[in-house]
Amino acid sequence: APALDDGTLNGASVIDDYPMLLNGDVWPRNDNWRYQGLMPLHLALRQSLNTCAVRVNMMLGTWESYDFMTSKLGFTTLVESKSYGGTVKTDIAVSPMALGSFTEGVTVREVTQGYTMFINDGAVAKGKTFSMVRDSNGAILIDNRESEETQAISEQNAFIMTQILKSVISSPTGTGYSAFSTYRTFDKDVEVGGKTGSTNDDRDRYFVGLTPDYVAAVWFGYDSNKSLSKMSYNPATRLWIEVMNRVYGKMKTNGKSYQRTFVQPYDIVKVEYCTLSGALATDA
């Protein structure tokens, strides 16, 4: 994200979907064990290609990514440097920053908080459990109605990211397409974007979804760290859809208004580009 604002990367940037060698072994591996070569960044994100995530992070810089997550997005569990039984570990490395293999993990709350920047004009809204709490006499005990926000990216970048994340849901090659085309019942005019996730040995499933009004994240897994490989679908995505079916269904029944499309800011320009170079298309 830090490099997007200066034009270094954009959705058309060409990334090489090809693994590297790490200690004599192929790394990283894509979930489907397939590699497709050069492709635009937005297609790589749509298909959750680990190789491209690693290459993008190497372009952005591991420290820059760590600093962005901690200072802009408000992640508190990341480890800068910590000793565990004499072994020093850090999250300022490509594997944690690109693929999520954090030393102590992250919370679903902070993941949700980070994604708010995409539908909030680039500003991160700090997570909170209560808007207000009153006692039996009506006196206010906790008042969190004022939202604490940090500008993380430009509103233009936020909008472009919503368009890329929409393809995860709307494109037949997107990792969230099957679930949404089968189980979504709420207003089909409401634009939806999102990102699926999983871990090694299929022990965790994630889905973070966003609409013009809501951001929600779901994690699914076992306390015993049992594999979910027998599940042919992503239960986190299914849970997200079921909740939003009810949220929007209730609003529609009660006649409450809601936003259907992500608002496009000024200075957004649509162009044709070359899929081999990522640059503006020429006559060739």
C-alpha positions in Angstrom: 0.0 0.0 0.0 2.7 2.6 0.7 4.1 2.4 -2.8 0.7 2.6 -4.5 0.3 6.3 -3.8 3.5 7.3 -5.6 2.6 5.3 -8.7 5.2 2.5 -8.2 2.4 -0.1 -8.3 -1.1 -0.3 -9.6 -3.7 -2.9 -10.5 -2.2 -3.3 -14.0 1.4 -3.7 -12.8 2.8 -7.0 -14.1 4.0 -9.5 -11.5 5.7 -12.8 -12.2 3.8 -15.8 -10.9 6.8 -18.0 -10.5 8.4 -19.3 -7.4 12.0 -18.7 -6.2 14.4 -21.0 -4.5 14.8 -20.8 -0.7 17.4 -23.1 0.9 17.3 -25.3 -2.1 13.5 -25.6 -2.0 10.8 -24.1 -4.2 9.2 -21.1 -2.3 6.5 -20.0 -2.1 4.0 -22.5 -3.4 0.6 -21.5 -4.7 -2.4 -23.3 -3.2 -3.1 -25.0 -6.5 0.6 -25.7 -7.2 0.3 -24.0 -10.6 2.4 -21.1 -11.9 1.2 -18.9 -14.8 4.1 -16.5 -15.4 3.6 -12.7 -16.0 0.2 -11.4 -15.1 -1.4 -8.1 -13.9 -1.4 -7.6 -10.2 -5.3 -7.4 -9.9 -5.5 -11.0 -11.4 -2.9 -12.3 -9.0 -4.9 -10.9 -6.0 -8.1 -12.3 -7.4 -6.6 -15.8 -7.4 -4.6 -15.4 -4.1 -1.3 -16.2 -5.7 1.4 -16.5 -3.0 4.3 -16.0 -5.5 3.0 -12.6 -6.5 2.3 -11.5 -3.0 5.9 -12.2 -2.1 7.2 -10.3 -5.1 5.0 -7.3 -4.4 6.2 -7.2 -0.8 9.8 -7.3 -1.9 9.0 -4.3 -4.1 7.3 -2.4 -1.3 9.9 -3.4 1.4 9.4 -5.5 4.5 10.1 -2.6 6.9 7.8 -0.3 5.1 5.0 -2.9 5.2 5.6 -3.5 8.9 5.6 0.2 9.7 2.4 0.7 7.6 0.6 -2.1 9.5 1.6 -0.9 12.9 1.5 2.9 12.6 -1.3 3.3 10.0 -3.5 0.2 10.4 -3.1 -0.1 14.2 -1.9 -3.7 14.5 -0.6 -4.3 18.0 0.4 -8.0 17.9 3.2 -7.8 15.4 6.7 -8.6 16.7 9.6 -6.3 15.8 12.2 -8.4 17.6 11.6 -10.8 20.5 13.6 -13.7 22.0 11.8 -17.1 22.5 14.0 -19.5 24.5 17.1 -17.9 23.1 15.8 -17.7 19.5 15.2 -14.2 18.2 12.1 -13.9 15.9 10.8 -10.9 14.0 7.8 -10.2 11.7 9.9 -7.7 9.7 10.5 -10.3 6.9 8.9 -11.3 3.6 7.1 -14.4 4.8 5.1 -12.6 7.6 4.5 -9.5 5.6 3.5 -11.1 2.3 1.9 -14.4 3.5 0.8 -13.7 7.1 3.1 -16.1 8.9 3.3 -13.8 12.0 5.1 -14.8 15.1 2.1 -14.3 17.4 -0.6 -14.0 14.9 -3.1 -11.2 14.5 -6.7 -10.6 15.8 -9.8 -10.7 13.7 -10.7 -7.3 15.2 -7.6 -5.6 13.9 -7.9 -7.2 10.5 -11.4 -5.8 10.2 -10.1 -2.4 11.4 -7.4 -2.4 8.7 -9.9 -3.0 5.9 -12.1 -0.1 6.9 -9.7 2.2 4.9 -11.1 0.8 1.7 -14.7 2.1 2.2 -13.8 5.1 4.4 -12.0 7.3 1.9 -8.6 5.8 2.8 -9.0 6.4 6.6 -8.8 3.6 9.2 -11.6 3.7 11.8 -10.3 2.3 15.1 -12.3 -0.7 16.2 -14.6 -0.4 19.2 -16.8 -2.8 21.0 -19.5 -0.4 22.3 -20.8 2.9 20.9 -22.4 3.8 24.2 -23.1 2.3 27.6 -25.6 3.8 30.0 -26.5 2.8 33.6 -30.0 2.1 34.9 -30.6 5.8 35.4 -29.6 6.7 31.9 -26.2 8.2 32.8 -23.6 7.6 30.1 -20.8 5.4 31.4 -18.9 4.8 28.1 -19.2 7.1 25.0 -17.4 5.9 21.9 -19.6 7.7 19.3 -16.8 9.8 18.1 -14.7 7.6 15.7 -11.0 7.8 16.0 -9.5 7.7 12.4 -6.1 7.6 10.8 -5.6 8.5 7.1 -3.7 5.5 5.7 -4.0 5.8 1.9 -5.6 8.2 -0.5 -9.3 8.0 -1.3 -8.4 7.3 -4.9 -6.3 4.2 -3.9 -9.1 3.1 -1.6 -11.6 3.1 -4.4 -9.2 1.3 -6.8 -8.7 -1.4 -4.2 -12.5 -1.9 -3.8 -12.7 -2.4 -7.6 -9.9 -5.1 -7.4 -11.5 -6.7 -4.4 -14.9 -6.8 -6.2 -13.4 -9.2 -8.7 -12.7 -11.8 -6.0 -16.5 -12.1 -5.7 -17.7 -11.3 -9.2 -15.2 -13.1 -11.5 -15.6 -16.9 -12.1 -11.8 -17.2 -11.4 -12.2 -15.3 -8.1 -11.7 -17.3 -4.9 -15.0 -16.1 -3.5 -17.1 -16.4 -6.6 -18.7 -19.8 -6.0 -20.0 -19.1 -2.5 -21.5 -15.7 -3.5 -23.1 -17.0 -6.7 -24.7 -19.8 -4.7 -25.7 -18.4 -1.3 -26.1 -14.7 -1.6 -29.7 -13.5 -1.3 -29.4 -9.9 -0.3 -29.8 -7.0 -2.8 -27.8 -7.9 -5.9 -27.3 -4.2 -6.6 -25.1 -3.8 -3.5 -21.4 -4.0 -4.6 -19.3 -6.5 -2.6 -15.6 -7.0 -2.4 -13.5 -9.3 -0.3 -10.5 -11.5 0.3 -10.3 -15.1 1.2 -7.5 -16.7 3.2 -6.1 -20.0 4.5 -3.0 -21.3 6.2 -0.6 -24.2 5.8 -2.2 -27.6 6.2 -5.6 -25.9 5.9 -5.9 -25.2 9.6 -7.5 -21.8 9.3 -10.0 -20.2 6.9 -10.6 -16.5 6.6 -12.8 -14.1 4.8 -12.9 -10.3 5.0 -15.7 -8.7 3.1 -16.8 -5.2 2.5 -19.9 -3.4 1.1 -20.3 0.4 0.8 -21.6 0.5 4.3 -20.0 -2.4 6.2 -16.7 -4.2 6.7 -16.7 -7.6 8.5 -14.1 -10.3 8.9 -14.7 -14.0 9.8 -12.1 -16.6 11.0 -13.0 -20.2 11.2 -10.9 -22.9 12.8 -10.5 -25.3 15.7 -9.0 -24.6 19.1 -7.1 -27.8 18.7 -5.6 -26.6 15.4 -7.2 -29.4 13.5 -7.1 -29.4 9.7 -10.2 -28.2 7.7 -9.1 -30.0 4.6 -12.3 -32.1 4.5 -14.3 -29.0 4.0 -14.7 -28.4 0.2 -15.9 -24.8 0.8 -14.8 -21.9 2.9 -17.0 -21.7 6.0 -15.8 -18.2 6.8 -17.2 -17.0 3.5 -20.5 -18.8 4.1 -20.8 -17.3 7.6 -20.2 -13.8 6.2 -22.8 -14.2 3.5 -25.4 -15.5 6.0 -24.9 -12.5 8.3 -25.1 -10.0 5.5 -28.2 -11.8 4.0 -29.9 -11.0 7.4 -28.5 -7.5 7.8 -29.6 -6.3 4.4 -32.8 -8.3 4.5 -33.8 -6.6 7.7 -32.9 -3.1 6.4 -35.0 -3.7 3.3 -37.9 -5.0 5.3 -37.8 -2.0 7.6 -37.4 0.5 4.7 -34.0 1.7 5.8 -31.8 3.3 3.1 -28.3 1.9 2.4 -25.6 2.6 -0.2 -25.4 0.3 -3.1 -22.1 1.3 -4.9 -18.6 2.3 -3.8 -18.3 6.1 -4.3 -15.8 7.0 -7.0 -13.7 10.0 -6.1 -12.2 12.6 -8.5 -9.1 11.9 -10.6 -10.0 8.3 -11.4 -9.1 7.6 -15.0 -9.9 4.4 -16.9 -7.4 3.4 -19.6 -6.5 0.4 -21.7 -3.2 -1.2 -20.7 -0.8 -3.9 -22.0 -1.1 -7.1 -20.0 2.5 -8.0 -20.7 4.1 -4.7 -19.5 1.5 -3.0 -17.3 2.1 0.2 -19.3 -0.4 2.1 -21.4 -1.5 0.2 -24.5 0.0 1.2 -27.8 -1.0 0.5 -31.4 1.1 -2.7 -31.1 
